[in-house]
Amino acid sequence: MTSEEIKQLDESSFMPTYGRFDAVLVSGKNATGVDCEGKEYIDFGSGIGVNSLGWADEGWTAAVARQAGTLQHTSNLYYNPASATFAAELLKVSGYSAVFLGNSGAEANECAIKLARKHGVEQYGKSRCEILTLQNSFHGRTVTTLAATGQDVFHHYFYPFTEGFAYAEPNVQSVRENMTENTCAVMIEFIQGEGGVMPLDPQFVKELAALCKERGVLLIADEVQTGVGRTGSFYCWEQYGVKPDVLTSAKGLGGGLPIGACLCTEELRGVMGRSSHGSTFGANPVVCAGALEVVRRVSQPEFLAAVKEKGEYLRSRLEQMDGVAEVRGMGMMLGIVPARSTAAALSAACVENGLLILTAKSLLRLLPPLTITREEMDKGLAILEKVLSAAH
Ligand SMILES: *Cc1c(COP(=O)(O)O)cnc(C)c1O
């Protein structure tokens, strides 16, 4: 099929929920993708932070293929070695005590929300079910996680939304003002990704954690985007020095297959008891085999040190570029405020010139595969530099 035929087939088939870039991708290797016509693209987006080991990684591909040819699914009615091994490894590297596995970030957050409400109700009574999130946050696209998302643009059309969410500014005074005796949890992103790559102030996070502890309120971190090595530590909280009671993880965790994890501390492991939650596809053995490869590799200290180094290199190159007003973020999660033109126009021009790049609000956003090489970074940066300097 030609790229025109593929585009037509796509557009006549799918609900028009996505505005796609003009690229029909067919294959790739590490941080270099290839389209229908054989044109190469440097990948600074990893499919929105998902392909953490890049395209067609050998170890990941072998692990997935091996598992697919052995046992592809059992349901959660039975035990299987792939799911159990992965779950144990994830707990070992994250420092948490129990995990529930679903298939997406939104589902991981749904589990965290259910856990917090059940804990609140059981410990304090049935009105203790409200959750405080932050303005400008993003927590997913289900009706409940849209309600949790602190951006009004997401609160149209789909009424009635799930009740029991309130929103605070990212400062302790606003959290105090919005916290009531019915608040069972506060949910945060350490770096608001979709909100425009906005890192929370470390002092605020420390004060927030102390306030939550004092009030018996759970601290939930949505690390769907910041997790799995993205910021230079396995989870971002390690750099903030504040361990959340509940942590959600997805995007890069599966290395390209759908997975969402809700992790909790030892104290909370029993909250979601038998029959309180479930997922037909959750903890799928093929997905878990791929995710095990991701977790084992990314958690190596040398791997994480390399992410930090590459992140610093990218940042220093970007900060010197004409057309860049500001660079924000941590590790390999970076946002660029363009000095001229718009993120939409610039990202389209990048794709045309052979660079896959993301946007977040009015920013360009970089979430490159964690395995990207220096040569690939340099090629991508050269394209970006050319596009930015041509903008007006
Ligand atoms: C992407 C994202 C989600 C939603 O994940 P899905 O897998 O699309 O459901 C939730 N929270 C954050 C912080 C995200 O970046």
The ligand as a Gaussian input file, in Angstrom:
#p B3LYP/6-31G(d) Opt

LIG

0 1
 C       -0.681000       9.751000      29.634000
 C       -1.053000      10.036000      31.036000
 C       -2.195000       9.446000      31.627000
 C       -3.158000       8.588000      30.851000
 O       -2.571000       7.412000      30.401000
 P       -3.360000       6.471000      29.351000
 O       -2.455000       5.283000      29.201000
 O       -3.506000       7.265000      28.098000
 O       -4.660000       6.132000      29.956000
 C       -2.428000       9.701000      32.960000
 N       -1.615000      10.486000      33.688000
 C       -0.522000      11.069000      33.149000
 C        0.358000      11.907000      34.018000
 C       -0.211000      10.873000      31.810000
 O        0.870000      11.474000      31.283000

